[in-house]
């Protein structure tokens, strides 16, 4: 019914909640079972164990947050460089068109190399998150000359990569 990616997301998001709930249930159950006839030392041990479980759950959440934040920072830097690369290609296309040296096949190869590199990067670094699909979605202005199509295609792909960057924490979370 569910694939492994969905299950891993559910487990990662629900595990801390379940640990906290389990700690509360165990604490109440032990309190009811032991009652007032139990020594103070036993109560201290039980309270220490329940507190330890709660602290472990909180530490897990904090460490997981730091891990995600660090991954977002590293991936974000790479994506920003690639967005700048697309802008460089775009400016080069404009300059070549203004100078009359524009050869479509040269630019198609550069755009396709950039697209393939970024698609592979997203598939490898953010598997099963949908980032690669978001990046590939869309094309250039249909029905236009080849140069206009490729120019607008590059703009759409760059915009899609910016959308991935804007939602990067979500994609990192899903790709755990």
C-alpha angles and dihedrals in degrees: 000000000000123000122229094259092057092046093050090051091049092048093047092050098040101039097081091046091050091048091052092047092047091050091053093047093048091048093051093043093050091047091053094044097047098041122172097316093077121099124251091246091059091050090051091052093048093047090048092052094048091046090049091054091050092048091048090053092049091047090052091053093048094048092046090052092051091048093052092045092051092048091049090051094051096044091043092057091053093047092050090054090051092049088053088049090057090049090051091053090048093051090047090053091051093047092049091050091050092049093046093240096110114139111180097208092059092055095042089056092049093047092047092048090050092047093047092047093051095043090052091047092052093045091050100041100035105031118182092004099107093239092120091050091049090051096050095047116110137025141215129290103302117225094028131114116281094257093052091046093052093043093052091041089058090050092051093048091048090050090050090051089051089052089053089050091050091053097035097124089057093049092048090050092051094047096057 
